[in-house]
Amino acid sequence: MGKIGTYDYPEVSVEEALKVAGILVNEFHKKVNDINEFANRLGHKSSSSGTFLVKMGDIRRYGIMEKRDYHATKRAEILANPTSSQEKNQEVKEMVLSIPLFEKLNSRLKTKSPTIEQFRTQLIEITGDREKGSKEAEKIRKIYIDAITNIRGNISEEEVTDDKAPERKKVGDDMILLQSGELNISLPKSSANIDVIITILQNLKKEKEKK
């Protein structure tokens, strides 16, 4: 789990959080009796592994597992076995926005694709941590974009509702444009932003393969 100012934020991706929810509910029947077995199933050598403990902190922060034991929450049950895509999307939205830092950033930025300058400014203003906000803005931005693009019902100012089809934009050679369904992301063409786009495309591919 990361921290900036007084704000904690999960570094585990939404995709990984959903995977853990599925394993916890469907394979361990909502309660882990053998923590080492659970850790191994998640790809860790043991339950004392530092990376495993950090991941569990993030999973609890997302509200997927009870804070003091290895029991699944109601949220985990919904995410593991949703009755509809709408129910799953709504629960993912609530999960992401339950993180105070993500919720505040989302309410200020109102877009799924903030530039690094926009993001850094709001991050520093929200947290009051100028030093860490400057140094870690790009890292936190990648985590934020990955999380926020999983919110299907969170419409940005670049997206349209009702029966209107989204207007397709043209961008210059110095920009990257990604449009798919509700996604409408334009970013300055840089190595860091290309990595962000690759991550988003990988998540879209995995989501498609599950259908």
HELIX and SHEET records of a PDB file:
HELIX    1   1 VAL A   14  GLY A   22  1                                   9    
HELIX    2   2 ILE A   23  GLU A   27  3                                   5    
HELIX    3   3 ILE A   35  ARG A   41  1                                   7    
HELIX    4   4 GLY A   50  ARG A   61  1                                  12    
HELIX    5   5 LYS A   74  ALA A   80  1                                   7    
HELIX    6   6 SER A   85  LEU A   97  1                                  13    
HELIX    7   7 PRO A  100  LEU A  109  1                                  10    
HELIX    8   8 ILE A  116  THR A  127  1                                  12    
HELIX    9   9 ARG A  130  ILE A  148  1                                  19    
HELIX   10  10 SER A  191  LYS A  210  1                                  20    
SHEET    1   A 2 GLY A   2  ILE A   4  0                                        
SHEET    2   A 2 TYR A   7  TYR A   9 -1                                        
SHEET    1   B 2 MET A 175  SER A 180  0                                        
SHEET    2   B 2 LEU A 183  PRO A 188 -1                                        
END                                                                             
